[in-house]
Every structure is written in C-alpha cells, then in structure tokens.
Amino acid sequence: MVRLVTPIVTPYCAWSKAAMGKTFEVSDMPPLTLEMHGKLRAMEKDLRLALSRCCNDRELIDPQAAFEYARTYATRFYDCFYDFYSQIPNPAYRPHWRPASEAFAFQRVVKCIQNDFHIELFFKNNPDRVDRIKRTITDHSKLAKDSEVNSFTPTARQIAEYAKSGIDIVSGPPLLKMAVAAWESSGRRAVTAAPSEAAKHRFSGQIKSETAARKLKAFMEKRGLGQTEFAIKANTSDKTIRKFLRTGSIKRSILTEIATAMGTTKEELLS
C-alpha cells in the first residue's frame, strides 16, 4: 500500500527548506534505474554549466538568464521523472506520479542552484524567485495533464477498431459511449486499410532529416559551438543534439527550438 509522507527531499539549507514548505508531498516511489540516474546527472551537469556561464569570478552578470535556465530545466526534470514513473505498471502508484515528479524536479533544481555561490545568493535574496520555479513546475504539470485528458477523443474509425479488437466499449466511459452512438447512427463502417506513409509522417512526433542535421553541423562548426553550448541555446540536452547529428532523428518540437537558436525556421532547415 502506498502511503504519503512528508517531503523526502532533504533540505540543503535554511532557505531551501523555507522555500519548499509543504507545497509538495510525495509518496514512497519505486527506486530509479541506473539509466535514469545517468539522465538526471547529465541534466544536472548541463544546468550547472548554463548557470555558471551567467557569472564571472566576482558576481552574477546575467541574472535573467540564470532565472530562465532554472525554470526551463525545472520542467525538463519534471518530464524526466514523470516519463519514468508513468511507465510503472502498478496502479497503486498512479495518484502519486505527478506530485512526486514535481517534488523531485524542484529538488534537482535547488541542488544545481546551490552549486554556485552567486546563483544561490541570487535566489536566496528573493524567495519569490524560488516560488516562481515551483509555480513553473506545477503549471507545467497541469498543462501536461490537461493535454493528456483532451488528447483522447476517439473517432468513429477508432471506435470500430476498438470493437473489432475485443475492447469492452459498452462498459466504457461516457465519452466513449457517445462516440460509439454517433458512429452507429451514421451507419459508417471501419476502414481497415493501413494508414498511408504520408499520414504516419504527419501525425508522428518524430521527424528524420539528414539535411537538417548537416545544416546544424555546419552552423555549429562555422560559429565554433560545441554540442553542449548549442544545446543550452536551443533549450535541449547535448545528448539530444548528439543523437540528431548522428541519426537525423529529432522531435518536431525540439527541431523548432533548434531552428530558432540558429536564427531560421523549421521549414528552412528541412528544405
């Protein structure tokens, strides 16, 4: 049985303890895999590097960038944790995936902030900045949840396929029943033909373009940018950039960020 406990995040110092308060309550979640630990360490390294570049030896020289880096990586940590926990088949953990992911994401950002004295002082002197990081995580979690809920609106064709595959539609949720009724009243039947390659490409979240990868490589070489440095500019990870350069495969949303960082458009990159 899953039990809720007080935040298991050990406060790093007084200000982080006060900042966390009781906003997040997390459950005893299953342990992370070694692969997940590796991903999180890589993200922490990237964030620490990004934050360090906002400072010189004496002061913080780009506070706005430091603040935005912290917020951006907070959402990435959340996505990483949530993607991991949501794959756990045990339904007992389901109610705790989001709050646990929010808490752990905040913990990781605080850990990176405290890696640099100037950055820590920047957040310590204004608790509202820390609260805004927490709100960023919470809002991101809510948007992701709303997107998941709204994304499931079955079409008549899908309903027919569900019925053919033996899914119990009759005892399903109201939305599913309404869709079935609409399909039956229209007198339409399922089309069993496989989707065209164009349709697969249109609805896929991934895209493959060796041309775009070559253009990015040329751009980085011309400006003397390393993979980590460009990844920070494109709000992604150096691992993602490395894979894109090697395979040409990338998520559509990330390709848009890459194009923006290059000062061009996604369409221009793909042409």
Secondary structure, 3 states (H helix, E strand, C coil): CCCEECCCCCCCCHHHHHHHCCCCCEECCCCCCHHHHHHHHHHHHHHHHHHHCCECCCCECCHHHHHHHHHHHHHHHHHHHHHHHCCCCCHHHHHHHHHHHHHHHHHHHHHHHCCCHHHHHHHHCCHHHHHHHHHHHHHHHHHHHHHHHHHCCCCHHHHHHHHHCCCCCCCCCHHHHHHHHHHHHHCCCCCCCCCCHHHHHHHCCEEECHHHHHHHHHHHHHHCCCHHHHHHHCCCCHHHHHHHHHHCEEEHHHHHHHHHHCCCCHHHHHC
